[in-house]
Amino acid sequence: MCALGIWLRPALWLVMVVAVIAVAASVWAWRSRRVVIAWIALAGIIATTLLGAIALGEMTREQTTLKEASGEDVVAVVRLDKGFSPGMSSVQVRILSLNGVELAGGGVSARVIGFPFTKRVAYGARAELAGYLQQADPSESSGWILIARGPATNVTPPGAFLSGIDDLRQGLVSASLERPGDGGRLLPGLAIGDTSAVDRGLIEAMRMTSLSHLVAVSGANCAIVVAIVVALVALFRGGVWIRMGSGVMALVGFVILVTPEPSIIRASIMASIVLVSLASSRPVRGIPVLGMTVLALLAINPWLALDFAFALSVMATGGILLLALPLTKKLSRFMPAPLALVVALPVAAQIACQPILILLNPIIPVFAVPANVLAAPAAPLATIVGMLACVFSGVFPALSAGLVWLAWWPSAYIASIGRSLAALPFATIPWPPGWWGLVAAAALGYLGITWLLLNSRYHSGLRRAIAGVWGIVALALMTGFLAPRVILKAGIPDDWSIAQCDVGQGDAILMRSGGDVGLIDTGEDPRALSECFELLGIGEIDVAILSHFDIDHVGGWPALAGRTPLVWRGPAIGAQDQEIVSSLELSGARVQEVVAGDALRLGNSLLEVVWPIRAELSEPGNDSSVVVTLTPLEGCTNCLSGIFLGDLGEIPQRILKGRQRLGGVDVVKVSHHGSSDQYAGLYQELGARVGLIGVGADNTYGHPTDKALGFLEALGIAAFRSDQRGTLTLGKNSAGALVVWSQKEEPAG
């Protein structure tokens, strides 16, 4: 209802009409004593409340001061609704005043994009920002977007209390980063929800194994804290009211420590519902409480209805309330009851949340339940000990350091579970995207668990009907999605040598020789690269090459985490480039900056760097792209040769031709996605049969240009574009002829 209301944007008069109908239905129900009319009246009251909240929210979001300044440069005074750490490209704020005019209603929620802060800024701090103001999409929780034009001024700390809490948080982060590897980076997220140190590679691995709820504060963290406090009180024979009071106090303290952001408050409420319901041994009673809580939260902020995090927390809570105990009883037949509960909790949450997760990422995490079961014993220890280390960081630094050392072990263990399971073959199963994928996941998951929990003696007919529907959905899924993918994969030649991944507007080239695999660039989206790996059956990568640090060449680097022992890179500049390098090193890769002359053997071929010439002469950017050649070694008759030009411009292409005897090659990776900044003489000397162009459909850059396509055609080089051919592979048969396979049919003409 909220989502529909936000889309329709109801006027105040419409809300009044619904309110009148609700009142009339209520009077009728009271007089007639009819249950159906009473339900209609209740629905009308709920609709009035939610539509009224949307209408009032719209009035607050669209104040005259904001509307008049939309599309212009402004000076705003903001208060941070989320702590800021260096490296964050956006932060949630509340605009308090605009161009000196104070906003009504305590300000308006907004999202600041850019880098207005150069150091950590605490939750609740105020600052003055100059930037470009524009209205956000009506579906966004933040009504406005402020694009920062420069550094913030007049940054004011939030006050002694919140500043002190932030000092404690920073103390834990600093102490944790003194510990090595993923364990030190993950610990602040496990304990207090500070993810500033967690690299994207680890986040991706945790997502692929359904351990994302442990990376940052979620209902799981809240539940761990409260459950341990309540258990300790019960151990010392505390009564029910003392337990509940202790649990509430623990929850309040936890929220204060991790900052009272809306997402954390929401997670705390959801966790409290689960704990109280499970403690009463009647979790079904928690469903009405959950419903009332959801309605209350939506009445406060209707835009939560379009928030994936909110939907996931509600679904996870509902799934645990409904399924945890029945599943535990079922599983207790085959395993000890405590272990059955540990298994039942992630199964219940995963089944409930999976349909929504499909909309975010169309995959099924194969190792979700094993990963959560393995992590379950370590998570409470890391969370509680990490929180204690945070509390004592400003009072007893030595004790805090000892606690960090202790908490590091379970934190490193959890990170290793995510890394190792995510790197296994078939860690995820591809799934149909969009609403079709959501419906299929919901049908299979919900029908399957219903069939499992129904008593076979008393519900045999219903179980047969459910099994029949389940089979129909599974068959439709197989024939409509999985079978075509199997057929597609079956058509890929086994002996391909070079492949171009379809990663949109970006480059990702695979080379394979003698069982070894190399990768050049990653594209922008790690999911697109992972899909290519899955399609082509790529597991470990022997060497990955990051030609340069443009986002369309390195943005997909998290898909490399845990897959490769060696990374070659071009010159890096800035904190973001160095962060990628550090993160890859943390994932177990040796990262080496390379220059002309560096080489290694890749199976039956030689991989050699021919550009840039010298590191000290190289400025980061397109013209310092790492250019490599692939040359078959003697005796490899079916190996392809190639040169891969990154985003090299015309001038360095001329220099490269003048200083390097390149000879003929089979394949050339056309520079810069087929831009016009090319030197045709280099391509003429190369004499390639195929030119690979990584380009996104309908890109706004005009790639590939008519100039580039024109000279490729004139030179007899067949241009294979990823937007037209999708992922493609190239190989050579015994007669020396080129063998091409592509995901899409060759375009006509």
Summary of the structure (lengths in Angstrom):
residues: 749
radius of gyration: 29.1
end to end distance: 49.6
largest distance: 95.9
contacts: 2573
relative contact order: 0.06
helix: 54%
strand: 16%
